[in-house]
Amino acid sequence: MTTTVTAPAIGHRPPAVLPALLTVTFLTALDFFIVNVAMPAIQHDLRAGPAALQWVVAGFGLALAAGLITGGRLGDLFGRRRMLAAGLIVFTAASVLCGLAPVAGALVAGRVLQGAGAALLMPQTLAILRTAVPAPAQPRAFARYALTLGLGAVFGQVVGGLLIRADLFGLGWRACFLINLPVGLAALVLLRSVPESRGRGTRLDLAGAALVTAALVALVLPLIQGPPRGWPAWTWASLALAAVLFAVFVRSQRYRAQPLVDPRLLRGRSFGAGLVAVQAFWMGQASFFLVLALYLQSGRGLSALASGTVFMAVGAGYLLTSLNAHRVAARLGRATVAVGALVMAAGLGAMALAAGAGLGWLLPGLALEGLGMGLALAPLTTLALSAVPAEHTGSAAGVLSTVNQTGNAVGVALIGIVFYRAATITEGFRASMVALVVLELALVALVRLLPRR
């Protein structure tokens, strides 16, 4: 029985839909990056060891990646607005637990719970954009979504540094988490104007959810733990197990009356090709931010706040093009993604040439990187979801968000190998930029598989 609620008529979209969704998007993107700035203060205040600090980041990422597909399906079954609100409540409550954590273990537990909340809410934002916004307005809506996502990533370090320096009410690093409480409550109020929608089905495929969650943990955990530990034998065994579990999961979905992920989604050319292109795009983004931060702080001796300020050059370029990417895409179609990837490649190449020179020489390359990111992200997301039936939007958004996260993890692992094998930090930065240029050129080639419009 179909329980899908159709999107509002053109011109009758509730005014708070975009503010609500964009507030949630900014909150989750900001929180993913803001914690990097707080690490030294957390280590000192909680006397946290290296393993605990690593899990403050890894716990969030692992819970997020493992729960996105199931979170998307839950939205299809029980209501996307309802699941968005539930995820936001979990995320906000977990943020408070992180901000009040008395010991490192409590902080890690709070971060895992934050990741679980984010896994529940993130697919709903994409699904609601796809179902609640009229088709002619979707390119602009996705452009604003991409703008918000990018600004949260770019300015996360700046906001974190400012909060710690301001030391609001003597909270120090804890303000980086507690700031989510008023923002989360405001977003919950805005959600009241978001229309509810559902997809097909009445039951959750529990066996499929368990299989895909185990497969994602087996994939992401070694990618997080492998590089700093020198890739011990268990990491390779885990990656092999992940491949087996994914194969079993895909096969099992063919025989489910109400599968977690409809196999027809993956067979569709636009969605399947979109997933591959999205994977390539995000492999380059997280690894770029990580390598740049390491180069600026460890190689050039900048503070976290100072290095965050340098990131603003990326944000400036990103802001300029992401606001207009939908207009460019209306003319160029899928070629917009290819142009964006080429601009990113030019920026990365410029930074490779500027490695070791004065910081001012990095700025043109950083600006080009931001310009290309803003040009590619929104059209790529729109194209990937363009042919997905409305009743499967939640599942598709969950799969797409999972690919984002696994792309981040794979990119960090691979580019991390290039970076750490170099003799010096400057040489590692230069080699990493060259490797990322190759990745962007691969994205250009993949664009030909996407639908033209």
FINU-182589 format. One line per field, with one value per residue (C-alpha): x, y, z; residue in one letter. Coordinates in nm, 4 decimals. Each point is the difference from the previous one (the first is absolute). Example, Ala and Ser with C-alpha at 12.3 -4.5 7.8 and 13.67 -1.06 7.14 Angstrom:
u [1.2300, 0.1370]
v [-0.4500, 0.3440]
w [0.7800, -0.0660]
res [a, s]
***
This chain:
u [0.0000, 0.1380, -0.0014, 0.1993, -0.1021, 0.0461, 0.2074, -0.1764, -0.1144, 0.2348, -0.0048, -0.1477, 0.3134, -0.0095, 0.2379, 0.1904, 0.0945, 0.3368, 0.0962, -0.0729, 0.1896, 0.2934, 0.0299, 0.0219, 0.2482, 0.2267, -0.0158, 0.1163, 0.2662, 0.1387, 0.0153, 0.1929, 0.2873, -0.0190, 0.1299, 0.3419, 0.0731, -0.0979, 0.2320, 0.2950, -0.2282, -0.1891, 0.3262, 0.1168, -0.3301, -0.1046, 0.3546, -0.0951, 0.2524, 0.0612, -0.2411, -0.2839, 0.0600, -0.0090, -0.3323, -0.1510, 0.0147, -0.0238, -0.2981, -0.2121, 0.1040, -0.0477, -0.3495, -0.0980, 0.1154, -0.1467, -0.3490, -0.0753, -0.1629, -0.2222, -0.0799, -0.1122, -0.2287, -0.1528, -0.1004, -0.1727, -0.1900, -0.0932, 0.0126, 0.2958, -0.0852, -0.0575, 0.3367, 0.1711, -0.1409, 0.0998, 0.3533, 0.0283, -0.1116, 0.2569, 0.2728, -0.0769, -0.0216, 0.3277, 0.1619, -0.0967, 0.1481, 0.3234, 0.0112, -0.0461, 0.2279, 0.2107, 0.2427, 0.1215, -0.2063, -0.3221, 0.0969, 0.0619, -0.3394, -0.1666, 0.1697, -0.1204, -0.3537, 0.0405, 0.0974, -0.3072, -0.2241, 0.1643, -0.0479, -0.3726, -0.0437, 0.2392, -0.1818, -0.3285, 0.1317, 0.0765, -0.3234, -0.2153, 0.1763, -0.0833, -0.3671, -0.1141, 0.1555, -0.1665, 0.2077, 0.0768, 0.1334, 0.2120, 0.3238, 0.0021, -0.0900, 0.2823, 0.2366, -0.0845, 0.0397, 0.3442, 0.0928, -0.0984, 0.1860, 0.3167, -0.0094, -0.0433, 0.3085, 0.2129, -0.0866, -0.0156, 0.3575, -0.0473, -0.3157, 0.1640, 0.3067, -0.2099, -0.2125, 0.3035, 0.1748, -0.3144, -0.0279, -0.3720, -0.1023, 0.3306, -0.1117, 0.3078, -0.0209, -0.3349, -0.1683, 0.0742, -0.2561, -0.2406, -0.0611, -0.2007, -0.2701, -0.1551, 0.0542, -0.1573, -0.3019, -0.0491, 0.0134, -0.2610, -0.2380, 0.0568, -0.0727, -0.3661, -0.0467, 0.1640, -0.2572, -0.0024, 0.0575, 0.0481, 0.0919, -0.1162, 0.0041, -0.0960, 0.2909, 0.3712, 0.2264, 0.1781, 0.2261, 0.1031, 0.0588, 0.2230, 0.1931, 0.0652, 0.0909, 0.2525, 0.1377, 0.0457, 0.1700, 0.2319, 0.0821, 0.0334, 0.1700, 0.3233, 0.0062, -0.0036, 0.2329, 0.2304, 0.2118, 0.1129, 0.0654, 0.1967, -0.2750, 0.0223, -0.1310, -0.3442, -0.0718, 0.0434, -0.2118, -0.2706, 0.0023, -0.0327, -0.2894, -0.1674, 0.0068, -0.1630, -0.2665, -0.0869, -0.0352, -0.2307, -0.2010, -0.0506, -0.1043, -0.2404, -0.1771, -0.1138, -0.2174, -0.1520, -0.3612, 0.0869, 0.3768, 0.2091, 0.1327, -0.2027, 0.2417, -0.1543, 0.1554, 0.3521, -0.0812, -0.1172, 0.2741, -0.0352, 0.0009, 0.2693, 0.2286, -0.0789, 0.1173, 0.3348, 0.0482, -0.1032, 0.2492, 0.2798, -0.0983, -0.0048, 0.3199, 0.1693, -0.1723, 0.0663, 0.3563, 0.0671, -0.1229, 0.2036, 0.3249, -0.0352, -0.0584, 0.3040, 0.2149, -0.1058, 0.0245, 0.2830, 0.1932, -0.0438, -0.0534, -0.3379, -0.2483, -0.3345, -0.1758, 0.2600, -0.0172, -0.3791, 0.0270, 0.2031, -0.2881, -0.2182, 0.1601, -0.1648, -0.3270, 0.0059, 0.0334, -0.2604, -0.2498, 0.0381, -0.0753, -0.2359, -0.2536, -0.0081, 0.0746, -0.3650, -0.0044, 0.3163, -0.1408, -0.3172, 0.2194, 0.2754, -0.1698, 0.2429, 0.2935, -0.0273, 0.1428, 0.2874, 0.0809, -0.0032, 0.2349, 0.2400, -0.0001, 0.0769, 0.2808, 0.1459, -0.0160, 0.1625, 0.2747, 0.0624, 0.0323, 0.2449, 0.2185, -0.0313, 0.0951, 0.2890, -0.0443, -0.1652, -0.3564, -0.1250, 0.0901, -0.2507, -0.2961, -0.0697, -0.0006, -0.2257, -0.2455, -0.0064, -0.0614, -0.2996, -0.1323, 0.0104, -0.1587, -0.2901, -0.0531, -0.0028, -0.1716, -0.3631, -0.0363, 0.1625, -0.2438, -0.2972, 0.0983, 0.0562, -0.3520, -0.1759, -0.1572, -0.0757, -0.3743, -0.1497, -0.0871, 0.3672, 0.1470, 0.0866, 0.1837, 0.1811, 0.1016, 0.1292, 0.2094, 0.1289, 0.0929, 0.1748, 0.2049, 0.0949, 0.1322, 0.1774, 0.1514, 0.1372, 0.1490, 0.1505, 0.1455, 0.1591, 0.1509, 0.1454, 0.1208, 0.1284, 0.2318, 0.1373, 0.0402, 0.1703, 0.2404, 0.1700, 0.3260, -0.1324, -0.3400, 0.0505, 0.0824, -0.2982, -0.2287, 0.1307, -0.0367, -0.3513, -0.1077, 0.1283, -0.1896, -0.3169, 0.0429, -0.0097, -0.3172, -0.1723, 0.0907, -0.1583, -0.3166, 0.0037, 0.0007, -0.2838, -0.2238, -0.0717, -0.1967, -0.2410, -0.3303, 0.0403, -0.2567]
v [0.0000, 0.3388, 0.2664, 0.2596, 0.3597, 0.2046, 0.3153, 0.3338, 0.1687, 0.2405, 0.3304, -0.1508, -0.1363, 0.0709, 0.2928, -0.1733, -0.3155, 0.1261, 0.1880, -0.3117, -0.2376, 0.2342, 0.0615, -0.3747, -0.0416, 0.2759, -0.1384, -0.3488, 0.1191, 0.2490, -0.2582, -0.2448, 0.2479, 0.2213, -0.2725, 0.0037, 0.3414, -0.1089, -0.3029, 0.1599, 0.1528, -0.3303, -0.1887, 0.2397, 0.0340, -0.3674, -0.1428, -0.2007, -0.2316, -0.0320, -0.2938, 0.1881, 0.3089, -0.2066, -0.1532, 0.3415, 0.0429, -0.3633, -0.0865, 0.2694, -0.0950, -0.3726, 0.0325, 0.2447, -0.2172, -0.3189, 0.1424, 0.2117, -0.2649, -0.1253, 0.3603, 0.0785, -0.3027, 0.0877, 0.3359, -0.1715, -0.2296, 0.2203, 0.3541, 0.2132, 0.2999, -0.2256, -0.1719, 0.3348, 0.1311, -0.3189, 0.0159, 0.3678, -0.0702, -0.2804, 0.2157, 0.2997, -0.2087, -0.1720, 0.3407, 0.0969, -0.3267, 0.0782, 0.3512, -0.1267, -0.3048, -0.0424, -0.2529, -0.0967, -0.3200, 0.1945, 0.2358, -0.2927, -0.1498, 0.3357, 0.0261, -0.3480, 0.1021, 0.3221, -0.2056, -0.2210, 0.3073, 0.1471, -0.3303, 0.0232, 0.3627, 0.0474, -0.2164, 0.1707, 0.3426, -0.1192, -0.1987, 0.2945, 0.2318, -0.2503, -0.0470, 0.3239, 0.2502, 0.0390, -0.1374, 0.3399, 0.1305, -0.3050, 0.1093, 0.3225, -0.1887, -0.2498, 0.2887, 0.1516, -0.3418, -0.0370, 0.3534, -0.0718, -0.3323, 0.1593, 0.3013, -0.2251, -0.1961, 0.3020, 0.2160, -0.2759, 0.0606, 0.3773, -0.0211, -0.2511, 0.2154, 0.3078, -0.1839, -0.1341, 0.3368, 0.1788, -0.2525, 0.0676, -0.0329, -0.1740, -0.2988, -0.0164, -0.2893, -0.1098, 0.2942, -0.1720, -0.2647, 0.1942, 0.2567, -0.2746, 0.0178, 0.3375, -0.0635, -0.3457, 0.1310, 0.2763, -0.2570, -0.2143, 0.2966, 0.0614, -0.3658, 0.0541, 0.1589, -0.2882, -0.2262, -0.3675, -0.2639, -0.3749, -0.2628, -0.3547, -0.2833, -0.0688, -0.2050, 0.0558, -0.2708, -0.0732, -0.2684, 0.2334, 0.2842, -0.2235, -0.1211, 0.3426, 0.1481, -0.2791, 0.0426, 0.3755, -0.0416, -0.2618, 0.2457, 0.3296, -0.1197, -0.1186, 0.3126, 0.2092, -0.2158, -0.1339, 0.3042, 0.1025, -0.3645, -0.0997, -0.2203, -0.3083, -0.3351, 0.0420, 0.3083, -0.1993, -0.2830, 0.2511, 0.1482, -0.3504, -0.0727, 0.3257, -0.1116, -0.3323, 0.1662, 0.2518, -0.2826, -0.1917, 0.3165, 0.0806, -0.3580, -0.0084, 0.3163, -0.1735, -0.2387, 0.2402, 0.1059, 0.3321, 0.0404, 0.2530, 0.1240, -0.0775, -0.1736, 0.1991, 0.3149, -0.1310, -0.1245, 0.3435, 0.1631, 0.3536, -0.1053, -0.2676, 0.2292, 0.2817, -0.2090, -0.0698, 0.3679, 0.1089, -0.2491, 0.1497, 0.3558, -0.0635, -0.2035, 0.3251, 0.2311, -0.1457, -0.0936, 0.3498, 0.1669, -0.2396, 0.0378, 0.3785, 0.0248, -0.2195, 0.2040, 0.3343, -0.1019, -0.2553, 0.1200, 0.3755, 0.0342, 0.1737, -0.0219, -0.1704, 0.3369, 0.1412, -0.3057, 0.0215, 0.3566, -0.1213, -0.2388, 0.3051, 0.0401, -0.3311, 0.1221, 0.3201, -0.1878, -0.2534, 0.2707, 0.1713, -0.3023, -0.2055, 0.2844, -0.0098, -0.3657, -0.0763, 0.2761, -0.1341, -0.3539, 0.1174, 0.0891, -0.2623, -0.2983, -0.2699, 0.1904, 0.2339, -0.2781, -0.0558, 0.3723, 0.0089, -0.2998, 0.1639, 0.3229, -0.2020, -0.1782, 0.3378, 0.1221, -0.3158, 0.0241, 0.3619, -0.0985, -0.2770, 0.2570, 0.2436, -0.2557, 0.1330, 0.3580, 0.2806, -0.0618, 0.2725, -0.2176, -0.2616, 0.2359, -0.0109, -0.3803, -0.0051, 0.2361, -0.2138, -0.3120, 0.1711, 0.1226, -0.3522, -0.1580, 0.2441, -0.0562, -0.3819, -0.1004, 0.1084, -0.1097, -0.3348, -0.0649, 0.1088, -0.2207, -0.3031, 0.0254, 0.1268, -0.3315, -0.1477, -0.0696, 0.2031, -0.3091, -0.1063, 0.3428, -0.0722, -0.3221, 0.1669, 0.2938, -0.2430, -0.1833, 0.3281, 0.1329, -0.3293, 0.0329, 0.3523, -0.1317, -0.3055, 0.2217, 0.2238, -0.2988, -0.1593, 0.3323, 0.0745, -0.3497, 0.0110, 0.3601, -0.0488, -0.2710, 0.2435, 0.2762, -0.2004, -0.1855, 0.3232, 0.1039, 0.3381, 0.1575, 0.2390, -0.2852, -0.1950, 0.2948, 0.0410, -0.3716, -0.0039, 0.2916, -0.1818, -0.3160, 0.2052, 0.1516, -0.3541, -0.0686, 0.3116, -0.1012, -0.3396, 0.1840, 0.1850, -0.3369, -0.1330, 0.2947, -0.1551, -0.2748, 0.2490, 0.1074, 0.3080, 0.1998]
w [0.0000, -0.0994, 0.2691, -0.1855, 0.0615, -0.3134, -0.0040, 0.0394, -0.3164, -0.1694, 0.1758, 0.3176, 0.1650, 0.3765, 0.0643, 0.2812, -0.1936, -0.1210, 0.3202, 0.2055, -0.2273, -0.0470, 0.3745, 0.0613, -0.2854, 0.1293, 0.3532, -0.0996, -0.2458, 0.2509, 0.2774, -0.2162, -0.0430, 0.3082, 0.2303, -0.1718, 0.1478, 0.3499, 0.0145, 0.1830, 0.2657, 0.0402, 0.0421, 0.2715, 0.1850, 0.0007, 0.0026, -0.3068, -0.1619, -0.3764, -0.0377, 0.1724, -0.2116, -0.3164, 0.1011, 0.0688, -0.3790, -0.1095, 0.2208, -0.1636, -0.3535, 0.0534, 0.1517, -0.2736, -0.2911, 0.1475, 0.0554, -0.3066, -0.2209, 0.2803, 0.0984, -0.3532, -0.0124, 0.3375, -0.1472, -0.2924, 0.2383, 0.2939, -0.1336, -0.1060, 0.2139, 0.3009, -0.0422, -0.0632, 0.3274, 0.1851, -0.1384, 0.0908, 0.3574, 0.0353, -0.1556, 0.2228, 0.3183, -0.0868, -0.0553, 0.3544, 0.1303, -0.1868, 0.1407, 0.3552, -0.0309, 0.3175, -0.1526, -0.3451, -0.0082, 0.0521, -0.2827, -0.2371, 0.0930, -0.0658, -0.3385, -0.1004, 0.0981, -0.1997, -0.3042, 0.0427, 0.0162, -0.3086, -0.1854, 0.0688, -0.1028, -0.2925, -0.2593, 0.0847, -0.1000, -0.3538, -0.0213, 0.1096, -0.2436, -0.2741, 0.0999, 0.1663, -0.2408, -0.3428, -0.2877, -0.1626, 0.3326, 0.0840, -0.1726, 0.2033, 0.3190, -0.0525, -0.0726, 0.3380, 0.1622, -0.1546, 0.1027, 0.3608, 0.0042, -0.1351, 0.2277, 0.3033, -0.1037, -0.0926, 0.2989, 0.2601, 0.1087, 0.0092, 0.2130, 0.2336, 0.0428, 0.0740, 0.2574, 0.1817, -0.0028, 0.1232, 0.2867, 0.0402, 0.3662, 0.0631, -0.2077, -0.2229, -0.2491, 0.1427, -0.1753, -0.3338, 0.0980, 0.2203, -0.2750, -0.1708, 0.2690, -0.0939, -0.3713, 0.0215, 0.1914, -0.2569, -0.2819, 0.1767, 0.0065, -0.3719, -0.0805, 0.0861, -0.3434, -0.1900, -0.1729, 0.0925, -0.2686, -0.0138, -0.2539, -0.0622, 0.2492, 0.3580, 0.1377, 0.0500, -0.1403, 0.3280, -0.1465, -0.2811, 0.2459, 0.2126, -0.3056, -0.1498, 0.3387, 0.0616, -0.3517, 0.0434, 0.3380, -0.1527, -0.2807, 0.1846, 0.3205, -0.1680, -0.2171, 0.3180, 0.2095, -0.2715, -0.0964, 0.3532, 0.0976, -0.3102, -0.1505, 0.2243, -0.1245, 0.1570, -0.2146, -0.3218, 0.1392, 0.0869, -0.3516, -0.1465, 0.2372, -0.1075, -0.3650, 0.0924, 0.2155, -0.2714, -0.2547, 0.2352, 0.0674, -0.3700, -0.0722, 0.2937, -0.1150, -0.3179, 0.1978, 0.2528, -0.0441, 0.1667, -0.0451, 0.1862, -0.3362, -0.3111, -0.2451, -0.2851, 0.1463, -0.0541, -0.3499, -0.1111, -0.2058, 0.1340, 0.3657, -0.0390, -0.1986, 0.2402, 0.2954, -0.1687, -0.0835, 0.3513, 0.1462, -0.2110, 0.0950, 0.3754, -0.0049, -0.0918, 0.2480, 0.3467, -0.0925, -0.1322, 0.3198, 0.2144, -0.1947, -0.0187, 0.3768, 0.0711, -0.2374, 0.1470, 0.3668, 0.0056, -0.3030, 0.0245, 0.3760, -0.0119, 0.2850, -0.0549, -0.0240, -0.2397, -0.2242, 0.0098, -0.1223, -0.3009, -0.0786, -0.0557, -0.3430, -0.0922, 0.1511, -0.2022, -0.3278, 0.1059, 0.0945, -0.3356, -0.2199, 0.2165, -0.0026, -0.3798, -0.0771, -0.0803, -0.2627, -0.1617, 0.0116, -0.1739, -0.2985, 0.0128, 0.1646, 0.1150, -0.1515, 0.3009, 0.2209, -0.2449, -0.0091, 0.3805, 0.0185, -0.2473, 0.2020, 0.3151, -0.1832, -0.1012, 0.3604, 0.1355, -0.2599, 0.0934, 0.3671, -0.0891, -0.1740, 0.2926, 0.2699, 0.2057, -0.1217, 0.1955, 0.1171, -0.2308, -0.2986, 0.1189, -0.0127, -0.3787, 0.0066, 0.3065, -0.1657, -0.3161, 0.2086, 0.1626, -0.3347, -0.1434, 0.3085, -0.0088, -0.3702, 0.0203, 0.3245, -0.0449, -0.3657, 0.0814, 0.2872, -0.2115, -0.2946, 0.2223, 0.1473, -0.3132, -0.1105, 0.3447, 0.0541, 0.2839, 0.2055, 0.0075, 0.0694, 0.3632, -0.0834, -0.2886, 0.2189, 0.2626, -0.2580, -0.1450, 0.3460, 0.0776, -0.3167, 0.1130, 0.3304, -0.1378, -0.2692, 0.2737, 0.1837, -0.3127, -0.1154, 0.3367, 0.0118, -0.3543, -0.0023, 0.3540, -0.1313, -0.2580, 0.2587, 0.2740, -0.2295, -0.1052, 0.1659, 0.1169, 0.0607, -0.2922, -0.2371, 0.1333, -0.0639, -0.3541, -0.0784, 0.1456, -0.2178, -0.3094, 0.0991, 0.0490, -0.3475, -0.1410, 0.1995, -0.1367, -0.3552, 0.0696, 0.1061, -0.3348, -0.1779, 0.2165, -0.0838, -0.3405, 0.1775, 0.1608, -0.1589, -0.2151, 0.1970]
res [m, t, t, t, v, t, a, p, a, i, g, h, r, p, p, a, v, l, p, a, l, l, t, v, t, f, l, t, a, l, d, f, f, i, v, n, v, a, m, p, a, i, q, h, d, l, r, a, g, p, a, a, l, q, w, v, v, a, g, f, g, l, a, l, a, a, g, l, i, t, g, g, r, l, g, d, l, f, g, r, r, r, m, l, a, a, g, l, i, v, f, t, a, a, s, v, l, c, g, l, a, p, v, a, g, a, l, v, a, g, r, v, l, q, g, a, g, a, a, l, l, m, p, q, t, l, a, i, l, r, t, a, v, p, a, p, a, q, p, r, a, f, a, r, y, a, l, t, l, g, l, g, a, v, f, g, q, v, v, g, g, l, l, i, r, a, d, l, f, g, l, g, w, r, a, c, f, l, i, n, l, p, v, g, l, a, a, l, v, l, l, r, s, v, p, e, s, r, g, r, g, t, r, l, d, l, a, g, a, a, l, v, t, a, a, l, v, a, l, v, l, p, l, i, q, g, p, p, r, g, w, p, a, w, t, w, a, s, l, a, l, a, a, v, l, f, a, v, f, v, r, s, q, r, y, r, a, q, p, l, v, d, p, r, l, l, r, g, r, s, f, g, a, g, l, v, a, v, q, a, f, w, m, g, q, a, s, f, f, l, v, l, a, l, y, l, q, s, g, r, g, l, s, a, l, a, s, g, t, v, f, m, a, v, g, a, g, y, l, l, t, s, l, n, a, h, r, v, a, a, r, l, g, r, a, t, v, a, v, g, a, l, v, m, a, a, g, l, g, a, m, a, l, a, a, g, a, g, l, g, w, l, l, p, g, l, a, l, e, g, l, g, m, g, l, a, l, a, p, l, t, t, l, a, l, s, a, v, p, a, e, h, t, g, s, a, a, g, v, l, s, t, v, n, q, t, g, n, a, v, g, v, a, l, i, g, i, v, f, y, r, a, a, t, i, t, e, g, f, r, a, s, m, v, a, l, v, v, l, e, l, a, l, v, a, l, v, r, l, l, p, r, r]
***
